[in-house]
Amino acid sequence: MTEEENEIYLEIVEELISRTNLNPEEDALLELLVKLIEDFEDKHYQINTSTP
């Protein structure tokens, strides 16, 4: 997945979250996109852990 695709997926997720009463297909799409975004961000935006 590219940065551009990630941005598109984020926009779709925002749209779906703003709706009420998602149908089963929309709910499944939302779950899938959230998982893809999480995987992409875990891979590309690792947060460095700090030391005390």
CHARMM internal coordinates of N, CA and C (Angstrom, degrees):
IC EDIT
DIST 1 N 1 CA 1.4469
DIST 1 CA 1 C 1.5288
ANGL 1 N 1 CA 1 C 107.47
DIST 1 C 2 N 1.3035
ANGL 1 CA 1 C 2 N 116.48
DIHE 1 N 1 CA 1 C 2 N 143.42
DIST 2 N 2 CA 1.4590
ANGL 1 C 2 N 2 CA 122.07
DIHE 1 CA 1 C 2 N 2 CA -179.95
DIST 2 CA 2 C 1.5238
ANGL 2 N 2 CA 2 C 110.44
DIHE 1 C 2 N 2 CA 2 C -99.69
DIST 2 C 3 N 1.3185
ANGL 2 CA 2 C 3 N 115.01
DIHE 2 N 2 CA 2 C 3 N 168.51
DIST 3 N 3 CA 1.4672
ANGL 2 C 3 N 3 CA 120.76
DIHE 2 CA 2 C 3 N 3 CA 176.50
DIST 3 CA 3 C 1.5243
ANGL 3 N 3 CA 3 C 110.10
DIHE 2 C 3 N 3 CA 3 C -60.04
DIST 3 C 4 N 1.3173
ANGL 3 CA 3 C 4 N 116.42
DIHE 3 N 3 CA 3 C 4 N -39.75
DIST 4 N 4 CA 1.4702
ANGL 3 C 4 N 4 CA 121.75
DIHE 3 CA 3 C 4 N 4 CA -179.92
DIST 4 CA 4 C 1.5283
ANGL 4 N 4 CA 4 C 111.22
DIHE 3 C 4 N 4 CA 4 C -63.08
DIST 4 C 5 N 1.3243
ANGL 4 CA 4 C 5 N 116.42
DIHE 4 N 4 CA 4 C 5 N -44.47
DIST 5 N 5 CA 1.4649
ANGL 4 C 5 N 5 CA 120.31
DIHE 4 CA 4 C 5 N 5 CA 177.79
DIST 5 CA 5 C 1.5225
ANGL 5 N 5 CA 5 C 110.72
DIHE 4 C 5 N 5 CA 5 C -63.43
DIST 5 C 6 N 1.3394
ANGL 5 CA 5 C 6 N 115.91
DIHE 5 N 5 CA 5 C 6 N -40.30
DIST 6 N 6 CA 1.4568
ANGL 5 C 6 N 6 CA 120.04
DIHE 5 CA 5 C 6 N 6 CA 178.66
DIST 6 CA 6 C 1.5249
ANGL 6 N 6 CA 6 C 110.61
DIHE 5 C 6 N 6 CA 6 C -59.00
DIST 6 C 7 N 1.3254
ANGL 6 CA 6 C 7 N 117.29
DIHE 6 N 6 CA 6 C 7 N -43.35
DIST 7 N 7 CA 1.4597
ANGL 6 C 7 N 7 CA 121.26
DIHE 6 CA 6 C 7 N 7 CA 179.18
DIST 7 CA 7 C 1.5352
ANGL 7 N 7 CA 7 C 111.12
DIHE 6 C 7 N 7 CA 7 C -62.36
DIST 7 C 8 N 1.3212
ANGL 7 CA 7 C 8 N 116.40
DIHE 7 N 7 CA 7 C 8 N -41.31
DIST 8 N 8 CA 1.4743
ANGL 7 C 8 N 8 CA 120.66
DIHE 7 CA 7 C 8 N 8 CA 178.37
DIST 8 CA 8 C 1.5263
ANGL 8 N 8 CA 8 C 109.84
DIHE 7 C 8 N 8 CA 8 C -63.39
DIST 8 C 9 N 1.3260
ANGL 8 CA 8 C 9 N 116.22
DIHE 8 N 8 CA 8 C 9 N -44.36
DIST 9 N 9 CA 1.4610
ANGL 8 C 9 N 9 CA 120.20
DIHE 8 CA 8 C 9 N 9 CA -179.82
DIST 9 CA 9 C 1.5218
ANGL 9 N 9 CA 9 C 111.11
DIHE 8 C 9 N 9 CA 9 C -63.19
DIST 9 C 10 N 1.3467
ANGL 9 CA 9 C 10 N 116.59
DIHE 9 N 9 CA 9 C 10 N -38.31
DIST 10 N 10 CA 1.4622
ANGL 9 C 10 N 10 CA 120.01
DIHE 9 CA 9 C 10 N 10 CA 177.67
DIST 10 CA 10 C 1.5261
ANGL 10 N 10 CA 10 C 111.21
DIHE 9 C 10 N 10 CA 10 C -61.98
DIST 10 C 11 N 1.3229
ANGL 10 CA 10 C 11 N 116.55
DIHE 10 N 10 CA 10 C 11 N -40.63
DIST 11 N 11 CA 1.4660
ANGL 10 C 11 N 11 CA 120.37
DIHE 10 CA 10 C 11 N 11 CA 178.52
DIST 11 CA 11 C 1.5257
ANGL 11 N 11 CA 11 C 111.11
DIHE 10 C 11 N 11 CA 11 C -64.17
DIST 11 C 12 N 1.3269
ANGL 11 CA 11 C 12 N 116.78
DIHE 11 N 11 CA 11 C 12 N -41.30
DIST 12 N 12 CA 1.4638
ANGL 11 C 12 N 12 CA 120.47
DIHE 11 CA 11 C 12 N 12 CA 179.13
DIST 12 CA 12 C 1.5275
ANGL 12 N 12 CA 12 C 110.01
DIHE 11 C 12 N 12 CA 12 C -65.20
DIST 12 C 13 N 1.3296
ANGL 12 CA 12 C 13 N 116.85
DIHE 12 N 12 CA 12 C 13 N -41.92
DIST 13 N 13 CA 1.4694
ANGL 12 C 13 N 13 CA 120.70
DIHE 12 CA 12 C 13 N 13 CA 178.56
DIST 13 CA 13 C 1.5245
ANGL 13 N 13 CA 13 C 110.26
DIHE 12 C 13 N 13 CA 13 C -60.88
DIST 13 C 14 N 1.3235
ANGL 13 CA 13 C 14 N 116.85
DIHE 13 N 13 CA 13 C 14 N -44.72
DIST 14 N 14 CA 1.4679
ANGL 13 C 14 N 14 CA 119.98
DIHE 13 CA 13 C 14 N 14 CA 178.41
DIST 14 CA 14 C 1.5261
ANGL 14 N 14 CA 14 C 111.10
DIHE 13 C 14 N 14 CA 14 C -59.18
DIST 14 C 15 N 1.3242
ANGL 14 CA 14 C 15 N 116.47
DIHE 14 N 14 CA 14 C 15 N -41.71
DIST 15 N 15 CA 1.4688
ANGL 14 C 15 N 15 CA 120.97
DIHE 14 CA 14 C 15 N 15 CA 178.71
DIST 15 CA 15 C 1.5306
ANGL 15 N 15 CA 15 C 110.67
DIHE 14 C 15 N 15 CA 15 C -62.80
DIST 15 C 16 N 1.3242
ANGL 15 CA 15 C 16 N 116.81
DIHE 15 N 15 CA 15 C 16 N -46.34
DIST 16 N 16 CA 1.4620
ANGL 15 C 16 N 16 CA 120.61
DIHE 15 CA 15 C 16 N 16 CA -178.48
DIST 16 CA 16 C 1.5241
ANGL 16 N 16 CA 16 C 111.46
DIHE 15 C 16 N 16 CA 16 C -65.89
DIST 16 C 17 N 1.3254
ANGL 16 CA 16 C 17 N 116.85
DIHE 16 N 16 CA 16 C 17 N -39.63
DIST 17 N 17 CA 1.4636
ANGL 16 C 17 N 17 CA 120.30
DIHE 16 CA 16 C 17 N 17 CA -179.47
DIST 17 CA 17 C 1.5221
ANGL 17 N 17 CA 17 C 111.15
DIHE 16 C 17 N 17 CA 17 C -64.43
DIST 17 C 18 N 1.3249
ANGL 17 CA 17 C 18 N 116.86
DIHE 17 N 17 CA 17 C 18 N -32.54
DIST 18 N 18 CA 1.4611
ANGL 17 C 18 N 18 CA 120.20
DIHE 17 CA 17 C 18 N 18 CA -177.77
DIST 18 CA 18 C 1.5314
ANGL 18 N 18 CA 18 C 113.08
DIHE 17 C 18 N 18 CA 18 C -73.71
DIST 18 C 19 N 1.3243
ANGL 18 CA 18 C 19 N 116.51
DIHE 18 N 18 CA 18 C 19 N -15.23
DIST 19 N 19 CA 1.4682
ANGL 18 C 19 N 19 CA 120.50
DIHE 18 CA 18 C 19 N 19 CA -179.87
DIST 19 CA 19 C 1.5242
ANGL 19 N 19 CA 19 C 110.77
DIHE 18 C 19 N 19 CA 19 C -84.11
DIST 19 C 20 N 1.3199
ANGL 19 CA 19 C 20 N 114.67
DIHE 19 N 19 CA 19 C 20 N 159.15
DIST 20 N 20 CA 1.4627
ANGL 19 C 20 N 20 CA 119.65
DIHE 19 CA 19 C 20 N 20 CA 171.56
DIST 20 CA 20 C 1.5234
ANGL 20 N 20 CA 20 C 107.83
DIHE 19 C 20 N 20 CA 20 C -111.74
DIST 20 C 21 N 1.2995
ANGL 20 CA 20 C 21 N 116.02
DIHE 20 N 20 CA 20 C 21 N 152.95
DIST 21 N 21 CA 1.4732
ANGL 20 C 21 N 21 CA 122.13
DIHE 20 CA 20 C 21 N 21 CA 176.75
DIST 21 CA 21 C 1.5289
ANGL 21 N 21 CA 21 C 112.91
DIHE 20 C 21 N 21 CA 21 C 56.93
DIST 21 C 22 N 1.3258
ANGL 21 CA 21 C 22 N 116.04
DIHE 21 N 21 CA 21 C 22 N 62.55
DIST 22 N 22 CA 1.4632
ANGL 21 C 22 N 22 CA 119.65
DIHE 21 CA 21 C 22 N 22 CA 175.87
DIST 22 CA 22 C 1.5214
ANGL 22 N 22 CA 22 C 109.57
DIHE 21 C 22 N 22 CA 22 C -67.31
DIST 22 C 23 N 1.3317
ANGL 22 CA 22 C 23 N 115.86
DIHE 22 N 22 CA 22 C 23 N 143.12
DIST 23 N 23 CA 1.4550
ANGL 22 C 23 N 23 CA 118.09
DIHE 22 CA 22 C 23 N 23 CA 174.51
DIST 23 CA 23 C 1.5311
ANGL 23 N 23 CA 23 C 108.07
DIHE 22 C 23 N 23 CA 23 C -77.87
DIST 23 C 24 N 1.3138
ANGL 23 CA 23 C 24 N 119.06
DIHE 23 N 23 CA 23 C 24 N 168.34
DIST 24 N 24 CA 1.4711
ANGL 23 C 24 N 24 CA 120.91
DIHE 23 CA 23 C 24 N 24 CA -175.62
DIST 24 CA 24 C 1.5339
ANGL 24 N 24 CA 24 C 113.55
DIHE 23 C 24 N 24 CA 24 C -57.62
DIST 24 C 25 N 1.3179
ANGL 24 CA 24 C 25 N 117.47
DIHE 24 N 24 CA 24 C 25 N -35.96
DIST 25 N 25 CA 1.4614
ANGL 24 C 25 N 25 CA 120.59
DIHE 24 CA 24 C 25 N 25 CA 179.94
DIST 25 CA 25 C 1.5302
ANGL 25 N 25 CA 25 C 111.12
DIHE 24 C 25 N 25 CA 25 C -68.44
DIST 25 C 26 N 1.3286
ANGL 25 CA 25 C 26 N 116.03
DIHE 25 N 25 CA 25 C 26 N -41.67
DIST 26 N 26 CA 1.4637
ANGL 25 C 26 N 26 CA 120.06
DIHE 25 CA 25 C 26 N 26 CA 178.08
DIST 26 CA 26 C 1.5262
ANGL 26 N 26 CA 26 C 110.92
DIHE 25 C 26 N 26 CA 26 C -65.70
DIST 26 C 27 N 1.3179
ANGL 26 CA 26 C 27 N 116.39
DIHE 26 N 26 CA 26 C 27 N -39.38
DIST 27 N 27 CA 1.4558
ANGL 26 C 27 N 27 CA 121.28
DIHE 26 CA 26 C 27 N 27 CA 178.77
DIST 27 CA 27 C 1.5317
ANGL 27 N 27 CA 27 C 110.58
DIHE 26 C 27 N 27 CA 27 C -63.59
DIST 27 C 28 N 1.3208
ANGL 27 CA 27 C 28 N 116.61
DIHE 27 N 27 CA 27 C 28 N -42.84
DIST 28 N 28 CA 1.4666
ANGL 27 C 28 N 28 CA 121.25
DIHE 27 CA 27 C 28 N 28 CA 178.36
DIST 28 CA 28 C 1.5270
ANGL 28 N 28 CA 28 C 110.23
DIHE 27 C 28 N 28 CA 28 C -64.77
DIST 28 C 29 N 1.3325
ANGL 28 CA 28 C 29 N 116.81
DIHE 28 N 28 CA 28 C 29 N -41.55
DIST 29 N 29 CA 1.4592
ANGL 28 C 29 N 29 CA 121.26
DIHE 28 CA 28 C 29 N 29 CA 178.18
DIST 29 CA 29 C 1.5230
ANGL 29 N 29 CA 29 C 110.09
DIHE 28 C 29 N 29 CA 29 C -62.20
DIST 29 C 30 N 1.3160
ANGL 29 CA 29 C 30 N 117.26
DIHE 29 N 29 CA 29 C 30 N -43.85
DIST 30 N 30 CA 1.4579
ANGL 29 C 30 N 30 CA 121.61
DIHE 29 CA 29 C 30 N 30 CA 178.58
DIST 30 CA 30 C 1.5248
ANGL 30 N 30 CA 30 C 110.99
DIHE 29 C 30 N 30 CA 30 C -58.94
DIST 30 C 31 N 1.3109
ANGL 30 CA 30 C 31 N 116.94
DIHE 30 N 30 CA 30 C 31 N -47.53
DIST 31 N 31 CA 1.4654
ANGL 30 C 31 N 31 CA 120.90
DIHE 30 CA 30 C 31 N 31 CA 179.45
DIST 31 CA 31 C 1.5254
ANGL 31 N 31 CA 31 C 111.60
DIHE 30 C 31 N 31 CA 31 C -61.21
DIST 31 C 32 N 1.3247
ANGL 31 CA 31 C 32 N 116.44
DIHE 31 N 31 CA 31 C 32 N -42.84
DIST 32 N 32 CA 1.4607
ANGL 31 C 32 N 32 CA 120.86
DIHE 31 CA 31 C 32 N 32 CA 179.76
DIST 32 CA 32 C 1.5295
ANGL 32 N 32 CA 32 C 111.17
DIHE 31 C 32 N 32 CA 32 C -63.87
DIST 32 C 33 N 1.3157
ANGL 32 CA 32 C 33 N 116.68
DIHE 32 N 32 CA 32 C 33 N -47.18
DIST 33 N 33 CA 1.4636
ANGL 32 C 33 N 33 CA 120.10
DIHE 32 CA 32 C 33 N 33 CA -178.65
DIST 33 CA 33 C 1.5236
ANGL 33 N 33 CA 33 C 111.71
DIHE 32 C 33 N 33 CA 33 C -63.86
DIST 33 C 34 N 1.3256
ANGL 33 CA 33 C 34 N 116.84
DIHE 33 N 33 CA 33 C 34 N -40.44
DIST 34 N 34 CA 1.4681
ANGL 33 C 34 N 34 CA 119.80
DIHE 33 CA 33 C 34 N 34 CA 177.76
DIST 34 CA 34 C 1.5203
ANGL 34 N 34 CA 34 C 110.01
DIHE 33 C 34 N 34 CA 34 C -60.99
DIST 34 C 35 N 1.3163
ANGL 34 CA 34 C 35 N 117.65
DIHE 34 N 34 CA 34 C 35 N -42.61
DIST 35 N 35 CA 1.4634
ANGL 34 C 35 N 35 CA 121.35
DIHE 34 CA 34 C 35 N 35 CA 179.07
DIST 35 CA 35 C 1.5308
ANGL 35 N 35 CA 35 C 110.55
DIHE 34 C 35 N 35 CA 35 C -63.72
DIST 35 C 36 N 1.3314
ANGL 35 CA 35 C 36 N 117.65
DIHE 35 N 35 CA 35 C 36 N -44.46
DIST 36 N 36 CA 1.4621
ANGL 35 C 36 N 36 CA 120.81
DIHE 35 CA 35 C 36 N 36 CA 179.04
DIST 36 CA 36 C 1.5273
ANGL 36 N 36 CA 36 C 111.21
DIHE 35 C 36 N 36 CA 36 C -62.20
DIST 36 C 37 N 1.3224
ANGL 36 CA 36 C 37 N 116.84
DIHE 36 N 36 CA 36 C 37 N -42.06
DIST 37 N 37 CA 1.4649
ANGL 36 C 37 N 37 CA 121.36
DIHE 36 CA 36 C 37 N 37 CA 179.25
DIST 37 CA 37 C 1.5268
ANGL 37 N 37 CA 37 C 110.14
DIHE 36 C 37 N 37 CA 37 C -64.60
DIST 37 C 38 N 1.3212
ANGL 37 CA 37 C 38 N 117.00
DIHE 37 N 37 CA 37 C 38 N -45.12
DIST 38 N 38 CA 1.4642
ANGL 37 C 38 N 38 CA 120.35
DIHE 37 CA 37 C 38 N 38 CA 178.77
DIST 38 CA 38 C 1.5191
ANGL 38 N 38 CA 38 C 111.05
DIHE 37 C 38 N 38 CA 38 C -59.80
DIST 38 C 39 N 1.3251
ANGL 38 CA 38 C 39 N 117.32
DIHE 38 N 38 CA 38 C 39 N -45.29
DIST 39 N 39 CA 1.4635
ANGL 38 C 39 N 39 CA 121.02
DIHE 38 CA 38 C 39 N 39 CA 179.81
DIST 39 CA 39 C 1.5270
ANGL 39 N 39 CA 39 C 111.02
DIHE 38 C 39 N 39 CA 39 C -62.79
DIST 39 C 40 N 1.3218
ANGL 39 CA 39 C 40 N 116.57
DIHE 39 N 39 CA 39 C 40 N -43.20
DIST 40 N 40 CA 1.4609
ANGL 39 C 40 N 40 CA 121.32
DIHE 39 CA 39 C 40 N 40 CA 179.81
DIST 40 CA 40 C 1.5265
ANGL 40 N 40 CA 40 C 110.38
DIHE 39 C 40 N 40 CA 40 C -62.44
DIST 40 C 41 N 1.3273
ANGL 40 CA 40 C 41 N 116.44
DIHE 40 N 40 CA 40 C 41 N -46.98
DIST 41 N 41 CA 1.4555
ANGL 40 C 41 N 41 CA 120.08
DIHE 40 CA 40 C 41 N 41 CA -177.01
DIST 41 CA 41 C 1.5290
ANGL 41 N 41 CA 41 C 111.75
DIHE 40 C 41 N 41 CA 41 C -69.82
DIST 41 C 42 N 1.3186
ANGL 41 CA 41 C 42 N 117.76
DIHE 41 N 41 CA 41 C 42 N -35.37
DIST 42 N 42 CA 1.4659
ANGL 41 C 42 N 42 CA 120.34
DIHE 41 CA 41 C 42 N 42 CA 175.63
DIST 42 CA 42 C 1.5273
ANGL 42 N 42 CA 42 C 110.56
DIHE 41 C 42 N 42 CA 42 C -61.89
DIST 42 C 43 N 1.3134
ANGL 42 CA 42 C 43 N 116.08
DIHE 42 N 42 CA 42 C 43 N -36.57
DIST 43 N 43 CA 1.4652
ANGL 42 C 43 N 43 CA 121.14
DIHE 42 CA 42 C 43 N 43 CA -177.32
DIST 43 CA 43 C 1.5288
ANGL 43 N 43 CA 43 C 111.91
DIHE 42 C 43 N 43 CA 43 C -78.49
DIST 43 C 44 N 1.3328
ANGL 43 CA 43 C 44 N 117.71
DIHE 43 N 43 CA 43 C 44 N -37.47
DIST 44 N 44 CA 1.4544
ANGL 43 C 44 N 44 CA 120.97
DIHE 43 CA 43 C 44 N 44 CA -171.62
DIST 44 CA 44 C 1.5284
ANGL 44 N 44 CA 44 C 115.31
DIHE 43 C 44 N 44 CA 44 C -105.01
DIST 44 C 45 N 1.3182
ANGL 44 CA 44 C 45 N 117.93
DIHE 44 N 44 CA 44 C 45 N -17.55
DIST 45 N 45 CA 1.4638
ANGL 44 C 45 N 45 CA 120.62
DIHE 44 CA 44 C 45 N 45 CA -176.66
DIST 45 CA 45 C 1.5156
ANGL 45 N 45 CA 45 C 110.61
DIHE 44 C 45 N 45 CA 45 C -128.14
DIST 45 C 46 N 1.3053
ANGL 45 CA 45 C 46 N 115.60
DIHE 45 N 45 CA 45 C 46 N 60.53
DIST 46 N 46 CA 1.4528
ANGL 45 C 46 N 46 CA 119.12
DIHE 45 CA 45 C 46 N 46 CA -178.49
DIST 46 CA 46 C 1.5239
ANGL 46 N 46 CA 46 C 109.76
DIHE 45 C 46 N 46 CA 46 C -72.38
DIST 46 C 47 N 1.3126
ANGL 46 CA 46 C 47 N 114.59
DIHE 46 N 46 CA 46 C 47 N 132.98
DIST 47 N 47 CA 1.4632
ANGL 46 C 47 N 47 CA 120.63
DIHE 46 CA 46 C 47 N 47 CA 178.54
DIST 47 CA 47 C 1.5212
ANGL 47 N 47 CA 47 C 107.67
DIHE 46 C 47 N 47 CA 47 C -91.69
DIST 47 C 48 N 1.3049
ANGL 47 CA 47 C 48 N 114.95
DIHE 47 N 47 CA 47 C 48 N 128.13
DIST 48 N 48 CA 1.4649
ANGL 47 C 48 N 48 CA 119.34
DIHE 47 CA 47 C 48 N 48 CA 178.25
DIST 48 CA 48 C 1.5097
ANGL 48 N 48 CA 48 C 109.39
DIHE 47 C 48 N 48 CA 48 C -74.30
DIST 48 C 49 N 1.3075
ANGL 48 CA 48 C 49 N 115.42
DIHE 48 N 48 CA 48 C 49 N 134.82
DIST 49 N 49 CA 1.4519
ANGL 48 C 49 N 49 CA 119.06
DIHE 48 CA 48 C 49 N 49 CA 177.99
DIST 49 CA 49 C 1.5242
ANGL 49 N 49 CA 49 C 108.55
DIHE 48 C 49 N 49 CA 49 C -79.93
DIST 49 C 50 N 1.2962
ANGL 49 CA 49 C 50 N 115.76
DIHE 49 N 49 CA 49 C 50 N 141.73
DIST 50 N 50 CA 1.4644
ANGL 49 C 50 N 50 CA 120.06
DIHE 49 CA 49 C 50 N 50 CA -179.71
DIST 50 CA 50 C 1.5145
ANGL 50 N 50 CA 50 C 109.78
DIHE 49 C 50 N 50 CA 50 C -94.48
DIST 50 C 51 N 1.2936
ANGL 50 CA 50 C 51 N 114.56
DIHE 50 N 50 CA 50 C 51 N 157.68
DIST 51 N 51 CA 1.4540
ANGL 50 C 51 N 51 CA 119.71
DIHE 50 CA 50 C 51 N 51 CA 177.12
DIST 51 CA 51 C 1.5211
ANGL 51 N 51 CA 51 C 108.83
DIHE 50 C 51 N 51 CA 51 C -100.68
DIST 51 C 52 N 1.3116
ANGL 51 CA 51 C 52 N 117.33
DIHE 51 N 51 CA 51 C 52 N 149.26
DIST 52 N 52 CA 1.4769
ANGL 51 C 52 N 52 CA 119.66
DIHE 51 CA 51 C 52 N 52 CA -178.94
DIST 52 CA 52 C 1.5183
ANGL 52 N 52 CA 52 C 112.48
DIHE 51 C 52 N 52 CA 52 C -68.13
END
COOR INIT
IC SEED 1 N 1 CA 1 C
IC BUILD
